[in-house]
Amino acid sequence: MQLNELQISDGKILRFTSDLQGLNVIFQDWKEQKWSLLFYEVLAIQSFSVEGEELSHLTISKDDAFKTMTLDYFSDEDPKNFNCYSFSGVWNNNVIFKIVAKDHYLIEAINE
């Protein structure tokens, strides 16, 4: 499954954790199905109290100011290899969570 196939609208990020393996985002869609979004090769994240906030959409871009600023710190990395994943909140449509990472992730349903 690709990120653009996941129903982001009216879903919410429940929590996220990061370690040397990557960034694990626990997402709940509008049907209350929980998903694990595991991003590998993450350079940076930016969060504005994202946990529990309803989302409107996800944008995946190659050209983003946060990505540019991040890659200034990683001069040995090729910017072409990274995306900026931006999750926008439903109430004001502002981006509330950003991830700068390679296009290398795993999406799995969480069955409880």
N, C-alpha and C positions, 0 to 999 in steps of 0.2 A: 504494500500500500504506500502511496505517495502522500505527502502532506496536503497537497491541493485536493486530494480525494476525501480528506477528513472534514466532517461538518463542524466548522469552528463557530459559526454564528449561534449565539445564545448558549454556548458552552462556557466552561470556566476552568482555569488552572487551579487545581487544588493545592499543589505544592511542587517544589522542585528541589533537587539535590544535585550537587556536583562533586566529583572527585577526579582522580587521575584517569579513570576510564571514560568519563564524559559527563554529560548533563542529562539527568532524567527528569522529565516534566510529566507529572501526573495530571491528565486532562480529563474532564467529564463533559460529554456532549449533552445536547438538549434532551436526549432520551435517557439520560443518567447512566449511560454506558461509560465506564472508565477506560482510559487508554494510557499506556506508557509510551512516551515519545523520548527515545534515547538518542541524543545527538553525540556523535564522536568528533574528535578533533575540534573542540570548541576553544576559541581564543578569548572571547569575552561575553559577558551578559550584562544587561542593564534592566533593572526591575523597579517599578514604581508601585509597590504594595499590590502586586498582581494576584496574590492568593485570594480566591473566592470572588474575584471581579468577573462579571459577565463580559464576554468578548463579542465583537462584531465580525472581525475578519482577520485573516493572516495575509501579509504581503511578503513575498520573497524577492529580494532585489540584489543586484550586483553592485549598484551605485548607491551608497548611503553614507552620510556624514559620520555616523558612529562606527561603521566599518572602516572608513578612511582613518579616523582617529586611532582605532584599535591597531590597524596594520602599521601605523607609525612606530609602534612599540615592537613590532615583529618584522623587522626589515628583511629577514631571511625568507619570509613567506611571500608567495606570488599572490597578489590580490585577485587574480582571475580564478583562483581555486576556492574562494570563499564567497558565501552568501550572507546577507543579513536577513534574518527571520524576524519580522515585526508583527506582534500581536496587538491589535487595537481594542480598546474598551468600547462597550456598547453605549455608554451614557454620553460621552463627549467625543467619541471617535479618535481620541488621542492614542498614540502608541504607548502602551504601559509595560511592554516586555520585549526586549530585543536580544537576539542571539547571533553572534558572529561565529560561523562554523562552516566546515566543508559540507558538501552535499552528500553526507554520509550519516544516515540515521536509520533507526529501526522503530517501527510502530507496531505495538502489540496490544490487543484487547486484554483487559484485566477482568477475569471472571472470578467473582467473589461468591 
